[in-house]
Amino acid sequence: MRVLGVIPARYASTRLPGKPLADICGKTLVRRVYERASLSAMLHRLVVATDDERILQEVRSFGGNCVLTSPDHPNGTCRAAEAAEKEDADVVINIQGDEPFLDPVMIDETASLLSEDGQALSSTLCEPLADPESIRNPNVVKVVMDRFGSALYFSRSVIPYPRVETGIPVYRHIGIYGFRREFLFTYASLPPTPLSAAESLEQLRILEHGYSMKVAVTRGQSGPSVDTPEDLENVRTIFRGMEKE
C-alpha cells in the first residue's frame, strides 16, 4: 500500500495571516510540521499543497516537496485532493499544517486503519478527554463511535451528554484524515451538507452523505497547535525551553 502524506498550507489564515511561514525559533511552521511528518514509517511520499508562491519557495528551500494548488478550495481536504491527482498512491493522509509537535505515530495509525480494513474508505483519530473545561469548549471537537470503531457523529457540543454517570469517556477528535485515493476525489465532489455547515466541521460531510469513517484511539501524544498569535508565542516558548535542556 503506497501512502501519500499531504500538508495543506494556506497563506491567508484569518486569525494568523501567513501562518505557515511564521518563525518558530529559527524554522518556519511549515518546515517543523514537514520534518515531523517525514519521520512516519508508513509514508512513501510527503508533499505540501499550497496556494502561495512564498510557501512553495520556502518548502523547496529546505528540500521539501511542494505543489501549487487552486486558491479556491473550501478546506484542506479538497486542497489535498488536487495535490493527489498526479501522485501514485493508494491512500492519502491529510496532515494538519498547524501541528509543530506532530507525532508521526499518528500518521501511521491513520494509514493502518485503512490497511487493516479493506472496506474502510476514510479514517481519523481521537484521544480521551478528561478536562471539564475542554469538554465544554466548542473549539475542542468531540467524536462518538459505534461498537465497531466507526464515527457516529462529530460535534463542538458535549457528546455524549452526561445526563447520568455511565463512565463513558469523552473523546477529542484529532484532525488528521486518511482517505483511499479514489474516495478522496469522491469527497471533494460531494456537495456541502447542513450539519457540516452548522458545526463548521468538514468531516461531517462524509457521514451526512452516508459514508463511514473509521476512528482509532491514538497511542501517540498530541501537542499544542498554532491558530492564533497567542498560540504562536506559546509554541515558541516551549521550543525555547526544549533548546535549553
CYANA upper distance limits for C-alpha pairs under 8 A (distance plus 0.5 A):
  1 MET  CA     89 ALA  CA      8.18
  1 MET  CA     90 ASP  CA      6.42
  1 MET  CA     91 VAL  CA      7.81
  1 MET  CA    115 SER  CA      7.82
  2 ARG  CA     43 LEU  CA      7.94
  2 ARG  CA     44 HIS  CA      6.56
  2 ARG  CA     88 ASP  CA      7.99
  2 ARG  CA     89 ALA  CA      5.40
  2 ARG  CA     90 ASP  CA      5.69
  2 ARG  CA     91 VAL  CA      6.90
  3 VAL  CA     42 MET  CA      7.09
  3 VAL  CA     43 LEU  CA      5.52
  3 VAL  CA     44 HIS  CA      5.90
  3 VAL  CA     45 ARG  CA      7.40
  3 VAL  CA     89 ALA  CA      6.11
  3 VAL  CA     90 ASP  CA      6.61
  3 VAL  CA     91 VAL  CA      5.38
  3 VAL  CA     92 VAL  CA      6.36
  3 VAL  CA     93 ILE  CA      7.79
  3 VAL  CA    111 ALA  CA      7.85
  4 LEU  CA     43 LEU  CA      6.37
  4 LEU  CA     44 HIS  CA      6.51
  4 LEU  CA     45 ARG  CA      5.58
  4 LEU  CA     46 LEU  CA      6.43
  4 LEU  CA     47 VAL  CA      8.34
  4 LEU  CA     84 ALA  CA      8.38
  4 LEU  CA     87 GLU  CA      8.36
  4 LEU  CA     88 ASP  CA      8.50
  4 LEU  CA     89 ALA  CA      6.30
  4 LEU  CA     90 ASP  CA      8.30
  4 LEU  CA     91 VAL  CA      6.71
  4 LEU  CA     92 VAL  CA      5.27
  4 LEU  CA     93 ILE  CA      6.65
  5 GLY  CA     37 ALA  CA      8.49
  5 GLY  CA     43 LEU  CA      6.82
  5 GLY  CA     44 HIS  CA      8.45
  5 GLY  CA     45 ARG  CA      6.70
  5 GLY  CA     46 LEU  CA      5.10
  5 GLY  CA     47 VAL  CA      6.79
  5 GLY  CA     92 VAL  CA      6.30
  5 GLY  CA     93 ILE  CA      5.23
  5 GLY  CA     94 ASN  CA      6.78
  5 GLY  CA     95 ILE  CA      7.23
  6 VAL  CA     46 LEU  CA      6.47
  6 VAL  CA     47 VAL  CA      5.58
  6 VAL  CA     48 VAL  CA      6.13
  6 VAL  CA     49 ALA  CA      7.07
  6 VAL  CA     80 ALA  CA      6.38
  6 VAL  CA     83 ALA  CA      8.00
  6 VAL  CA     84 ALA  CA      8.49
  6 VAL  CA     92 VAL  CA      7.57
  6 VAL  CA     93 ILE  CA      6.57
  6 VAL  CA     94 ASN  CA      5.69
  6 VAL  CA     95 ILE  CA      6.37
  7 ILE  CA     34 TYR  CA      8.17
  7 ILE  CA     46 LEU  CA      8.37
  7 ILE  CA     47 VAL  CA      6.84
  7 ILE  CA     48 VAL  CA      5.11
  7 ILE  CA     49 ALA  CA      6.45
  7 ILE  CA     80 ALA  CA      7.86
  7 ILE  CA     94 ASN  CA      6.69
  7 ILE  CA     95 ILE  CA      5.40
  7 ILE  CA     96 GLN  CA      6.56
  7 ILE  CA     97 GLY  CA      6.08
  8 PRO  CA     48 VAL  CA      6.36
  8 PRO  CA     49 ALA  CA      5.21
  8 PRO  CA     50 THR  CA      6.47
  8 PRO  CA     76 GLY  CA      5.87
  8 PRO  CA     77 THR  CA      8.18
  8 PRO  CA     79 ARG  CA      6.85
  8 PRO  CA     80 ALA  CA      6.71
  8 PRO  CA     94 ASN  CA      7.95
  8 PRO  CA     95 ILE  CA      7.70
  8 PRO  CA     96 GLN  CA      7.36
  8 PRO  CA     97 GLY  CA      6.61
  9 ALA  CA     20 PRO  CA      6.77
  9 ALA  CA     30 VAL  CA      8.01
  9 ALA  CA     48 VAL  CA      7.20
  9 ALA  CA     49 ALA  CA      6.45
  9 ALA  CA     50 THR  CA      5.32
  9 ALA  CA     51 ASP  CA      7.88
  9 ALA  CA     55 ILE  CA      8.21
  9 ALA  CA     76 GLY  CA      8.30
  9 ALA  CA     97 GLY  CA      6.43
 10 ARG  CA     18 GLY  CA      8.29
 10 ARG  CA     19 LYS  CA      8.47
 10 ARG  CA     20 PRO  CA      7.81
 10 ARG  CA     50 THR  CA      6.10
 10 ARG  CA     51 ASP  CA      6.43
 10 ARG  CA     52 ASP  CA      7.66
 11 TYR  CA     17 PRO  CA      6.75
 11 TYR  CA     18 GLY  CA      5.14
 11 TYR  CA     19 LYS  CA      6.95
 11 TYR  CA     20 PRO  CA      7.20
 11 TYR  CA     50 THR  CA      8.17
 11 TYR  CA     51 ASP  CA      7.49
 11 TYR  CA     52 ASP  CA      6.76
 11 TYR  CA     55 ILE  CA      8.05
 12 ALA  CA     16 LEU  CA      8.32
 12 ALA  CA     17 PRO  CA      5.54
 12 ALA  CA     18 GLY  CA      6.50
 12 ALA  CA     19 LYS  CA      8.38
 13 SER  CA     17 PRO  CA      5.05
 13 SER  CA     18 GLY  CA      7.01
 13 SER  CA     19 LYS  CA      7.02
 15 ARG  CA    227 ASP  CA      7.21
 15 ARG  CA    228 THR  CA      6.05
 15 ARG  CA    229 PRO  CA      8.13
 16 LEU  CA    227 ASP  CA      7.18
 16 LEU  CA    228 THR  CA      6.07
 16 LEU  CA    229 PRO  CA      6.82
 18 GLY  CA     22 ALA  CA      7.15
 19 LYS  CA     29 LEU  CA      7.73
 20 PRO  CA     28 THR  CA      7.16
 20 PRO  CA     29 LEU  CA      5.63
 20 PRO  CA     30 VAL  CA      5.34
 20 PRO  CA     55 ILE  CA      7.67
 20 PRO  CA     97 GLY  CA      7.72
 20 PRO  CA     98 ASP  CA      7.98
 21 LEU  CA     28 THR  CA      5.57
 21 LEU  CA     29 LEU  CA      6.42
 21 LEU  CA     30 VAL  CA      6.97
 21 LEU  CA     55 ILE  CA      7.34
 21 LEU  CA     58 GLU  CA      8.30
 22 ALA  CA     28 THR  CA      5.79
 22 ALA  CA     29 LEU  CA      6.15
 23 ASP  CA     27 LYS  CA      6.05
 23 ASP  CA     28 THR  CA      4.97
 23 ASP  CA     29 LEU  CA      6.86
 24 ILE  CA     28 THR  CA      6.22
 24 ILE  CA     29 LEU  CA      6.82
 24 ILE  CA    232 LEU  CA      8.29
 24 ILE  CA    235 VAL  CA      7.98
 24 ILE  CA    236 ARG  CA      6.01
 24 ILE  CA    239 PHE  CA      8.12
 25 CYS  CA    236 ARG  CA      6.84
 25 CYS  CA    239 PHE  CA      7.39
 25 CYS  CA    240 ARG  CA      7.57
 27 LYS  CA     31 ARG  CA      6.81
 27 LYS  CA     32 ARG  CA      7.07
 28 THR  CA     32 ARG  CA      6.88
 29 LEU  CA     33 VAL  CA      6.80
 29 LEU  CA     97 GLY  CA      8.30
 29 LEU  CA     98 ASP  CA      7.56
 29 LEU  CA    100 PRO  CA      6.84
 30 VAL  CA     34 TYR  CA      6.56
 30 VAL  CA     59 VAL  CA      8.01
 30 VAL  CA     97 GLY  CA      6.88
 30 VAL  CA     98 ASP  CA      8.12
 30 VAL  CA    100 PRO  CA      8.42
 31 ARG  CA     35 GLU  CA      6.54
 31 ARG  CA     59 VAL  CA      7.32
 31 ARG  CA     62 PHE  CA      8.12
 32 ARG  CA     36 ARG  CA      6.76
 32 ARG  CA    100 PRO  CA      5.80
 32 ARG  CA    101 PHE  CA      8.39
 33 VAL  CA     37 ALA  CA      6.59
 33 VAL  CA     97 GLY  CA      6.78
 33 VAL  CA     98 ASP  CA      7.72
 33 VAL  CA     99 GLU  CA      6.50
 33 VAL  CA    100 PRO  CA      5.34
 33 VAL  CA    101 PHE  CA      7.76
 33 VAL  CA    102 LEU  CA      7.07
 34 TYR  CA     38 SER  CA      6.55
 34 TYR  CA     46 LEU  CA      8.45
 34 TYR  CA     48 VAL  CA      8.45
 34 TYR  CA     64 GLY  CA      8.17
 35 GLU  CA     39 LEU  CA      7.45
 36 ARG  CA     40 SER  CA      8.28
 36 ARG  CA    100 PRO  CA      7.89
 36 ARG  CA    101 PHE  CA      7.68
 36 ARG  CA    102 LEU  CA      6.42
 36 ARG  CA    103 ASP  CA      7.42
 36 ARG  CA    104 PRO  CA      6.78
 37 ALA  CA     46 LEU  CA      8.30
 37 ALA  CA    102 LEU  CA      7.42
 37 ALA  CA    103 ASP  CA      8.10
 37 ALA  CA    104 PRO  CA      5.98
 37 ALA  CA    107 ILE  CA      8.01
 38 SER  CA     43 LEU  CA      8.07
 38 SER  CA     46 LEU  CA      7.42
 38 SER  CA    104 PRO  CA      8.13
 39 LEU  CA    104 PRO  CA      6.32
 40 SER  CA    104 PRO  CA      5.25
 40 SER  CA    105 VAL  CA      7.03
 40 SER  CA    107 ILE  CA      6.90
 40 SER  CA    108 ASP  CA      6.84
 41 ALA  CA    104 PRO  CA      8.34
 41 ALA  CA    108 ASP  CA      7.14
 42 MET  CA    107 ILE  CA      8.18
 42 MET  CA    108 ASP  CA      6.14
 42 MET  CA    111 ALA  CA      7.95
 43 LEU  CA    108 ASP  CA      8.28
 46 LEU  CA     65 ASN  CA      7.22
 47 VAL  CA     64 GLY  CA      7.64
 47 VAL  CA     65 ASN  CA      5.23
 47 VAL  CA     66 CYS  CA      5.70
 47 VAL  CA     67 VAL  CA      7.75
 48 VAL  CA     59 VAL  CA      8.10
 48 VAL  CA     64 GLY  CA      8.37
 48 VAL  CA     65 ASN  CA      6.71
 48 VAL  CA     66 CYS  CA      5.00
 48 VAL  CA     67 VAL  CA      6.85
 49 ALA  CA     66 CYS  CA      6.39
 49 ALA  CA     67 VAL  CA      5.67
 49 ALA  CA     68 LEU  CA      6.57
 49 ALA  CA     69 THR  CA      6.77
 49 ALA  CA     79 ARG  CA      7.13
 49 ALA  CA     80 ALA  CA      6.97
 49 ALA  CA     83 ALA  CA      6.54
 50 THR  CA     55 ILE  CA      7.24
 50 THR  CA     56 LEU  CA      7.31
 50 THR  CA     66 CYS  CA      7.85
 50 THR  CA     67 VAL  CA      6.87
 50 THR  CA     68 LEU  CA      5.68
 50 THR  CA     69 THR  CA      6.18
 50 THR  CA     79 ARG  CA      8.33
 51 ASP  CA     68 LEU  CA      5.96
 51 ASP  CA     69 THR  CA      5.66
 51 ASP  CA     70 SER  CA      6.39
 51 ASP  CA     71 PRO  CA      5.62
 52 ASP  CA     56 LEU  CA      6.95
 52 ASP  CA     68 LEU  CA      7.41
 53 GLU  CA     57 GLN  CA      6.69
 53 GLU  CA     68 LEU  CA      7.91
 54 ARG  CA     58 GLU  CA      6.74
 55 ILE  CA     59 VAL  CA      6.71
 56 LEU  CA     60 ARG  CA      6.79
 56 LEU  CA     66 CYS  CA      6.31
 56 LEU  CA     67 VAL  CA      7.37
 56 LEU  CA     68 LEU  CA      7.52
 57 GLN  CA     61 SER  CA      6.52
 58 GLU  CA     62 PHE  CA      7.40
 59 VAL  CA     63 GLY  CA      7.06
 59 VAL  CA     64 GLY  CA      5.58
 59 VAL  CA     65 ASN  CA      7.18
 59 VAL  CA     66 CYS  CA      6.84
 60 ARG  CA     64 GLY  CA      5.63
 60 ARG  CA     65 ASN  CA      6.89
 60 ARG  CA     66 CYS  CA      7.33
 67 VAL  CA     83 ALA  CA      7.26
 69 THR  CA     79 ARG  CA      7.17
 69 THR  CA     82 GLU  CA      7.21
 69 THR  CA     83 ALA  CA      7.39
 70 SER  CA     79 ARG  CA      7.99
 73 HIS  CA     78 CYS  CA      6.43
 73 HIS  CA     79 ARG  CA      6.34
 74 PRO  CA     78 CYS  CA      7.39
 75 ASN  CA     79 ARG  CA      7.09
 75 ASN  CA    202 GLU  CA      7.99
 76 GLY  CA     80 ALA  CA      6.60
 76 GLY  CA     94 ASN  CA      8.18
 77 THR  CA     81 ALA  CA      6.72
 77 THR  CA     94 ASN  CA      6.94
 77 THR  CA    184 LEU  CA      8.43
 77 THR  CA    188 ALA  CA      7.90
 78 CYS  CA     82 GLU  CA      7.05
 78 CYS  CA    187 TYR  CA      8.36
 78 CYS  CA    188 ALA  CA      5.70
 79 ARG  CA     83 ALA  CA      6.97
 80 ALA  CA     84 ALA  CA      6.66
 80 ALA  CA     94 ASN  CA      7.01
 81 ALA  CA     85 GLU  CA      6.96
 81 ALA  CA    184 LEU  CA      6.51
 81 ALA  CA    185 PHE  CA      6.44
 81 ALA  CA    188 ALA  CA      7.27
 83 ALA  CA     87 GLU  CA      7.91
 84 ALA  CA     88 ASP  CA      8.34
 84 ALA  CA     89 ALA  CA      8.29
 84 ALA  CA     92 VAL  CA      7.90
 84 ALA  CA    181 ARG  CA      8.06
 89 ALA  CA    181 ARG  CA      7.21
 90 ASP  CA    180 ARG  CA      6.45
 90 ASP  CA    181 ARG  CA      5.98
 91 VAL  CA    111 ALA  CA      7.72
 91 VAL  CA    114 LEU  CA      8.32
 91 VAL  CA    178 GLY  CA      7.33
 91 VAL  CA    179 PHE  CA      6.07
 91 VAL  CA    180 ARG  CA      4.96
 91 VAL  CA    181 ARG  CA      5.67
 92 VAL  CA    178 GLY  CA      6.21
 92 VAL  CA    179 PHE  CA      5.73
 92 VAL  CA    180 ARG  CA      6.77
 92 VAL  CA    181 ARG  CA      6.38
 92 VAL  CA    184 LEU  CA      8.20
 93 ILE  CA    107 ILE  CA      7.64
 93 ILE  CA    110 THR  CA      7.97
 93 ILE  CA    111 ALA  CA      7.56
 93 ILE  CA    176 ILE  CA      7.77
 93 ILE  CA    177 TYR  CA      6.12
 93 ILE  CA    178 GLY  CA      4.88
 93 ILE  CA    179 PHE  CA      6.90
 94 ASN  CA    176 ILE  CA      6.41
 94 ASN  CA    177 TYR  CA      5.55
 94 ASN  CA    178 GLY  CA      6.72
 95 ILE  CA    107 ILE  CA      8.29
 95 ILE  CA    175 GLY  CA      8.37
 95 ILE  CA    176 ILE  CA      5.92
 95 ILE  CA    177 TYR  CA      7.46
 96 GLN  CA    175 GLY  CA      7.24
 96 GLN  CA    176 ILE  CA      6.79
 98 ASP  CA    225 SER  CA      5.92
 98 ASP  CA    226 VAL  CA      5.63
 98 ASP  CA    227 ASP  CA      7.50
 99 GLU  CA    223 GLY  CA      7.80
 99 GLU  CA    224 PRO  CA      7.46
 99 GLU  CA    225 SER  CA      5.27
 99 GLU  CA    226 VAL  CA      7.18
100 PRO  CA    223 GLY  CA      8.42
100 PRO  CA    224 PRO  CA      8.36
100 PRO  CA    225 SER  CA      7.29
100 PRO  CA    226 VAL  CA      8.38
101 PHE  CA    222 SER  CA      7.68
101 PHE  CA    223 GLY  CA      5.90
101 PHE  CA    224 PRO  CA      7.59
101 PHE  CA    225 SER  CA      8.22
102 LEU  CA    106 MET  CA      8.42
102 LEU  CA    222 SER  CA      7.21
102 LEU  CA    223 GLY  CA      7.40
103 ASP  CA    107 ILE  CA      8.12
103 ASP  CA    220 GLY  CA      6.60
103 ASP  CA    221 GLN  CA      6.67
103 ASP  CA    222 SER  CA      7.15
104 PRO  CA    108 ASP  CA      7.24
105 VAL  CA    109 GLU  CA      6.67
105 VAL  CA    219 ARG  CA      8.13
105 VAL  CA    220 GLY  CA      6.28
106 MET  CA    110 THR  CA      6.62
106 MET  CA    125 LEU  CA      8.14
106 MET  CA    176 ILE  CA      8.45
106 MET  CA    218 THR  CA      7.17
106 MET  CA    219 ARG  CA      8.21
106 MET  CA    220 GLY  CA      6.44
107 ILE  CA    111 ALA  CA      6.80
107 ILE  CA    176 ILE  CA      8.14
108 ASP  CA    112 SER  CA      6.45
109 GLU  CA    113 LEU  CA      6.90
109 GLU  CA    125 LEU  CA      8.42
109 GLU  CA    216 ALA  CA      8.18
109 GLU  CA    218 THR  CA      7.69
110 THR  CA    114 LEU  CA      7.78
110 THR  CA    123 SER  CA      6.43
110 THR  CA    124 THR  CA      6.18
110 THR  CA    125 LEU  CA      7.22
110 THR  CA    176 ILE  CA      7.99
110 THR  CA    177 TYR  CA      7.35
110 THR  CA    178 GLY  CA      6.27
110 THR  CA    216 ALA  CA      8.27
111 ALA  CA    115 SER  CA      6.97
111 ALA  CA    123 SER  CA      8.16
111 ALA  CA    178 GLY  CA      6.63
112 SER  CA    116 GLU  CA      6.37
113 LEU  CA    117 ASP  CA      6.72
113 LEU  CA    120 ALA  CA      8.20
113 LEU  CA    123 SER  CA      6.90
113 LEU  CA    214 LYS  CA      7.40
113 LEU  CA    215 VAL  CA      8.35
113 LEU  CA    216 ALA  CA      8.09
114 LEU  CA    118 GLY  CA      6.89
114 LEU  CA    119 GLN  CA      8.42
114 LEU  CA    120 ALA  CA      6.27
114 LEU  CA    121 LEU  CA      7.57
114 LEU  CA    122 SER  CA      7.55
114 LEU  CA    123 SER  CA      7.38
114 LEU  CA    178 GLY  CA      8.08
114 LEU  CA    179 PHE  CA      8.35
114 LEU  CA    180 ARG  CA      8.06
120 ALA  CA    212 SER  CA      7.93
120 ALA  CA    213 MET  CA      7.58
120 ALA  CA    214 LYS  CA      7.22
121 LEU  CA    179 PHE  CA      6.41
121 LEU  CA    180 ARG  CA      6.04
121 LEU  CA    183 PHE  CA      6.83
121 LEU  CA    211 TYR  CA      8.44
121 LEU  CA    212 SER  CA      7.60
121 LEU  CA    213 MET  CA      7.30
122 SER  CA    177 TYR  CA      7.57
122 SER  CA    178 GLY  CA      5.76
122 SER  CA    179 PHE  CA      4.92
122 SER  CA    180 ARG  CA      6.96
122 SER  CA    183 PHE  CA      8.25
122 SER  CA    212 SER  CA      7.57
122 SER  CA    213 MET  CA      5.41
122 SER  CA    214 LYS  CA      6.75
123 SER  CA    177 TYR  CA      6.16
123 SER  CA    178 GLY  CA      5.31
123 SER  CA    179 PHE  CA      7.10
123 SER  CA    213 MET  CA      5.58
123 SER  CA    214 LYS  CA      4.99
123 SER  CA    215 VAL  CA      6.26
124 THR  CA    174 ILE  CA      7.63
124 THR  CA    175 GLY  CA      7.64
124 THR  CA    176 ILE  CA      6.18
124 THR  CA    177 TYR  CA      5.32
124 THR  CA    178 GLY  CA      6.75
124 THR  CA    213 MET  CA      7.64
124 THR  CA    214 LYS  CA      6.83
124 THR  CA    215 VAL  CA      5.55
124 THR  CA    216 ALA  CA      7.23
125 LEU  CA    173 HIS  CA      6.77
125 LEU  CA    174 ILE  CA      5.80
125 LEU  CA    175 GLY  CA      7.79
125 LEU  CA    176 ILE  CA      7.26
125 LEU  CA    177 TYR  CA      8.33
125 LEU  CA    215 VAL  CA      5.71
125 LEU  CA    216 ALA  CA      5.44
125 LEU  CA    217 VAL  CA      6.31
125 LEU  CA    218 THR  CA      6.49
126 CYS  CA    143 VAL  CA      8.01
126 CYS  CA    171 TYR  CA      6.46
126 CYS  CA    172 ARG  CA      5.87
126 CYS  CA    173 HIS  CA      4.92
126 CYS  CA    174 ILE  CA      5.53
126 CYS  CA    215 VAL  CA      7.39
126 CYS  CA    216 ALA  CA      6.72
126 CYS  CA    217 VAL  CA      5.44
126 CYS  CA    218 THR  CA      6.53
127 GLU  CA    171 TYR  CA      5.81
127 GLU  CA    172 ARG  CA      5.86
127 GLU  CA    173 HIS  CA      7.27
127 GLU  CA    174 ILE  CA      7.76
127 GLU  CA    217 VAL  CA      5.80
127 GLU  CA    218 THR  CA      6.43
128 PRO  CA    169 PRO  CA      6.95
128 PRO  CA    170 VAL  CA      6.41
128 PRO  CA    171 TYR  CA      4.98
128 PRO  CA    172 ARG  CA      6.68
128 PRO  CA    217 VAL  CA      8.18
129 LEU  CA    134 SER  CA      7.99
129 LEU  CA    135 ILE  CA      7.29
129 LEU  CA    169 PRO  CA      7.73
129 LEU  CA    170 VAL  CA      5.91
129 LEU  CA    171 TYR  CA      5.76
129 LEU  CA    172 ARG  CA      6.27
130 ALA  CA    134 SER  CA      8.31
130 ALA  CA    135 ILE  CA      7.78
130 ALA  CA    169 PRO  CA      8.41
130 ALA  CA    170 VAL  CA      7.71
131 ASP  CA    135 ILE  CA      6.78
132 PRO  CA    136 ARG  CA      6.85
133 GLU  CA    137 ASN  CA      6.62
134 SER  CA    140 VAL  CA      6.87
135 ILE  CA    140 VAL  CA      7.57
135 ILE  CA    142 LYS  CA      8.43
135 ILE  CA    158 VAL  CA      6.73
135 ILE  CA    170 VAL  CA      7.97
136 ARG  CA    140 VAL  CA      8.48
136 ARG  CA    157 SER  CA      7.50
136 ARG  CA    158 VAL  CA      6.71
137 ASN  CA    156 ARG  CA      7.97
137 ASN  CA    157 SER  CA      8.33
138 PRO  CA    156 ARG  CA      5.03
138 PRO  CA    157 SER  CA      6.56
139 ASN  CA    156 ARG  CA      6.99
140 VAL  CA    156 ARG  CA      6.79
140 VAL  CA    172 ARG  CA      7.22
140 VAL  CA    173 HIS  CA      8.27
141 VAL  CA    154 PHE  CA      7.29
141 VAL  CA    155 SER  CA      6.14
141 VAL  CA    156 ARG  CA      5.25
141 VAL  CA    157 SER  CA      8.11
141 VAL  CA    172 ARG  CA      6.27
141 VAL  CA    173 HIS  CA      6.01
142 LYS  CA    154 PHE  CA      6.11
142 LYS  CA    155 SER  CA      5.80
142 LYS  CA    156 ARG  CA      6.58
142 LYS  CA    157 SER  CA      7.71
142 LYS  CA    158 VAL  CA      7.42
142 LYS  CA    159 ILE  CA      7.00
142 LYS  CA    170 VAL  CA      7.62
142 LYS  CA    171 TYR  CA      6.10
142 LYS  CA    172 ARG  CA      5.03
142 LYS  CA    173 HIS  CA      5.76
143 VAL  CA    151 ALA  CA      7.40
143 VAL  CA    152 LEU  CA      8.00
143 VAL  CA    153 TYR  CA      6.27
143 VAL  CA    154 PHE  CA      4.91
143 VAL  CA    155 SER  CA      6.92
143 VAL  CA    159 ILE  CA      7.45
143 VAL  CA    170 VAL  CA      8.18
143 VAL  CA    171 TYR  CA      6.25
143 VAL  CA    172 ARG  CA      6.77
143 VAL  CA    173 HIS  CA      6.21
144 VAL  CA    151 ALA  CA      6.47
144 VAL  CA    152 LEU  CA      6.09
144 VAL  CA    153 TYR  CA      6.15
144 VAL  CA    154 PHE  CA      7.21
144 VAL  CA    159 ILE  CA      7.26
144 VAL  CA    160 PRO  CA      7.56
144 VAL  CA    170 VAL  CA      8.29
144 VAL  CA    171 TYR  CA      7.52
145 MET  CA    149 GLY  CA      6.15
145 MET  CA    150 SER  CA      5.78
145 MET  CA    151 ALA  CA      4.82
145 MET  CA    152 LEU  CA      5.50
145 MET  CA    153 TYR  CA      7.72
145 MET  CA    215 VAL  CA      7.79
146 ASP  CA    150 SER  CA      6.03
146 ASP  CA    151 ALA  CA      6.89
146 ASP  CA    152 LEU  CA      6.60
149 GLY  CA    214 LYS  CA      6.27
149 GLY  CA    215 VAL  CA      6.02
149 GLY  CA    216 ALA  CA      7.30
150 SER  CA    212 SER  CA      6.94
150 SER  CA    213 MET  CA      5.95
150 SER  CA    214 LYS  CA      4.86
150 SER  CA    215 VAL  CA      6.10
151 ALA  CA    212 SER  CA      7.34
151 ALA  CA    213 MET  CA      6.11
151 ALA  CA    214 LYS  CA      6.71
151 ALA  CA    215 VAL  CA      6.70
152 LEU  CA    207 LEU  CA      8.31
153 TYR  CA    204 LEU  CA      7.85
153 TYR  CA    207 LEU  CA      8.13
154 PHE  CA    173 HIS  CA      8.22
154 PHE  CA    201 LEU  CA      8.25
154 PHE  CA    203 GLN  CA      8.32
154 PHE  CA    204 LEU  CA      7.25
155 SER  CA    159 ILE  CA      7.59
155 SER  CA    199 GLU  CA      7.13
155 SER  CA    201 LEU  CA      8.34
156 ARG  CA    199 GLU  CA      7.24
158 VAL  CA    170 VAL  CA      8.46
159 ILE  CA    170 VAL  CA      7.33
160 PRO  CA    168 ILE  CA      8.50
160 PRO  CA    170 VAL  CA      7.46
162 PRO  CA    166 THR  CA      8.21
179 PHE  CA    183 PHE  CA      6.79
179 PHE  CA    184 LEU  CA      6.00
180 ARG  CA    184 LEU  CA      6.70
181 ARG  CA    185 PHE  CA      7.29
182 GLU  CA    186 THR  CA      6.91
183 PHE  CA    187 TYR  CA      6.55
184 LEU  CA    188 ALA  CA      6.82
185 PHE  CA    189 SER  CA      6.97
186 THR  CA    190 LEU  CA      6.97
187 TYR  CA    206 ILE  CA      7.47
190 LEU  CA    205 ARG  CA      8.15
190 LEU  CA    209 HIS  CA      8.42
192 PRO  CA    196 SER  CA      7.68
192 PRO  CA    197 ALA  CA      7.75
192 PRO  CA    205 ARG  CA      7.08
193 THR  CA    197 ALA  CA      6.75
193 THR  CA    204 LEU  CA      8.37
193 THR  CA    205 ARG  CA      6.24
193 THR  CA    208 GLU  CA      7.26
194 PRO  CA    198 ALA  CA      6.55
195 LEU  CA    199 GLU  CA      6.53
195 LEU  CA    200 SER  CA      8.43
195 LEU  CA    204 LEU  CA      7.20
195 LEU  CA    205 ARG  CA      8.16
195 LEU  CA    208 GLU  CA      8.05
196 SER  CA    200 SER  CA      5.93
196 SER  CA    201 LEU  CA      5.58
196 SER  CA    202 GLU  CA      6.23
196 SER  CA    203 GLN  CA      7.72
196 SER  CA    204 LEU  CA      5.45
196 SER  CA    205 ARG  CA      6.09
197 ALA  CA    201 LEU  CA      7.44
197 ALA  CA    202 GLU  CA      8.41
201 LEU  CA    205 ARG  CA      8.43
202 GLU  CA    206 ILE  CA      8.47
203 GLN  CA    207 LEU  CA      7.78
204 LEU  CA    208 GLU  CA      6.54
205 ARG  CA    209 HIS  CA      6.75
206 ILE  CA    210 GLY  CA      7.23
206 ILE  CA    211 TYR  CA      5.95
206 ILE  CA    212 SER  CA      7.31
206 ILE  CA    213 MET  CA      8.11
207 LEU  CA    211 TYR  CA      5.70
207 LEU  CA    212 SER  CA      6.38
207 LEU  CA    213 MET  CA      8.02
224 PRO  CA    231 ASP  CA      8.18
224 PRO  CA    235 VAL  CA      7.57
225 SER  CA    231 ASP  CA      7.42
225 SER  CA    235 VAL  CA      8.32
226 VAL  CA    231 ASP  CA      5.53
226 VAL  CA    232 LEU  CA      5.99
226 VAL  CA    235 VAL  CA      7.96
227 ASP  CA    231 ASP  CA      6.58
227 ASP  CA    232 LEU  CA      7.92
228 THR  CA    232 LEU  CA      6.87
229 PRO  CA    233 GLU  CA      6.90
230 GLU  CA    234 ASN  CA      6.75
231 ASP  CA    235 VAL  CA      6.71
232 LEU  CA    236 ARG  CA      6.72
233 GLU  CA    237 THR  CA      6.69
234 ASN  CA    238 ILE  CA      6.92
235 VAL  CA    239 PHE  CA      6.79
236 ARG  CA    240 ARG  CA      6.66
237 THR  CA    241 GLY  CA      6.81
238 ILE  CA    242 MET  CA      6.78
239 PHE  CA    243 GLU  CA      6.69
240 ARG  CA    244 LYS  CA      6.98
241 GLY  CA    245 GLU  CA      7.16
